[in-house]
Amino acid sequence: MIKAIIFDFSRTLLFPVDENYKGGLNDLYRLVKDEVDFNFNNYFYLNKSVLDAANKLKNSFKLYIFTTETIQEDPQIKNEIEGIFSKVFSAKSIGYNKKNIKSYQFIIDELGLKPEEIVFIDDSTENLLVAREAGITTIMYEGFEKFIQKLQELGVKF
């Protein structure tokens, strides 16, 4: 039985405004955040469809974010995610990157759950393979409709 759902942040919950930008979102954030007139929304947007779905799920499941760095701490968006997710795990703060099984084992231990009680949603095949190796059920984020369909196939009701 699923008890927790963990979301990746970049390219799952947060996307670049420039659809042609292929680099890392944390890299882009570091590049632009100190501009005098920096406005987060000029460079990034939150995936409102996934956030709305998560908001509906938070009453039935514990929701978390597992991200690489700290872009989610920007004051311009932090309050939009705080009320939905119980905790944010950052690979940078736990000391293991998302391609290291120890990062998932750390999260499993922190949550006090069995791996099979956790679902992890990410856009990176490599991250998902490592999470699956740790025993976590995984979903490749390939757009909102597929995301909802895959959750429903796991028995998640909205």
Residue pairs with C-beta under 8 A, 6 or more apart in sequence:
1 117
2 61
2 117
2 118
2 119
2 137
2 154
2 155
2 156
3 61
3 62
3 113
3 117
3 118
4 61
4 62
4 63
4 64
4 111
4 113
4 117
4 118
4 119
5 54
5 57
5 61
5 62
5 63
5 64
5 118
5 119
5 120
5 121
5 151
5 156
6 63
6 64
6 65
6 66
6 89
6 107
6 118
6 119
6 120
6 121
6 136
7 13
7 50
7 54
7 63
7 64
7 65
7 66
7 85
7 121
8 65
8 66
8 67
8 120
8 121
8 122
8 123
8 124
8 127
8 141
9 25
9 65
9 66
9 67
9 68
9 71
9 72
9 88
10 24
10 25
10 26
10 67
10 68
10 71
10 123
11 25
11 123
11 141
12 47
12 50
12 121
12 122
12 123
12 141
13 46
13 47
13 50
13 51
13 65
13 81
14 25
14 44
14 45
14 46
14 47
14 71
14 72
14 77
15 25
15 44
15 45
15 47
16 25
16 28
16 43
16 44
17 41
17 42
17 43
17 44
17 45
18 43
21 28
24 68
25 44
25 71
26 68
26 69
26 70
26 71
28 43
28 44
29 43
29 44
29 71
29 74
32 38
32 43
33 74
39 76
40 74
40 76
40 77
41 76
44 71
44 77
46 77
46 80
46 81
47 144
49 144
50 144
50 147
51 80
51 81
51 84
53 144
53 147
53 148
53 158
54 63
54 84
54 85
55 84
56 158
57 63
57 156
57 158
58 84
58 85
60 156
60 157
61 156
62 86
62 111
63 84
63 85
63 86
64 85
64 86
64 87
64 88
64 89
64 107
64 111
65 72
65 81
65 85
65 87
65 88
65 89
66 88
66 89
66 90
66 91
66 98
66 103
66 107
66 120
66 122
67 88
67 89
67 90
67 91
68 90
68 91
68 92
68 97
68 98
69 90
69 91
69 92
70 90
70 92
72 78
72 81
72 88
81 88
89 106
89 107
89 110
91 97
91 98
91 103
94 103
94 106
94 107
96 102
96 103
96 106
97 103
98 122
98 124
98 127
98 130
99 126
99 127
99 130
100 130
101 130
101 133
101 134
103 130
104 115
104 120
104 130
104 131
104 134
104 136
105 134
107 118
108 114
108 115
108 118
108 134
108 135
108 136
111 118
114 135
115 134
115 135
115 136
116 135
116 136
116 137
118 136
118 137
119 136
119 137
119 138
119 139
119 151
119 154
119 156
120 127
120 128
120 131
120 136
120 137
120 138
120 139
121 138
121 139
121 141
121 147
122 128
122 131
122 138
122 139
122 140
122 141
123 140
123 141
123 142
125 140
128 138
128 139
128 140
131 138
132 138
137 154
139 147
139 150
139 151
139 154
141 147
148 158
152 158
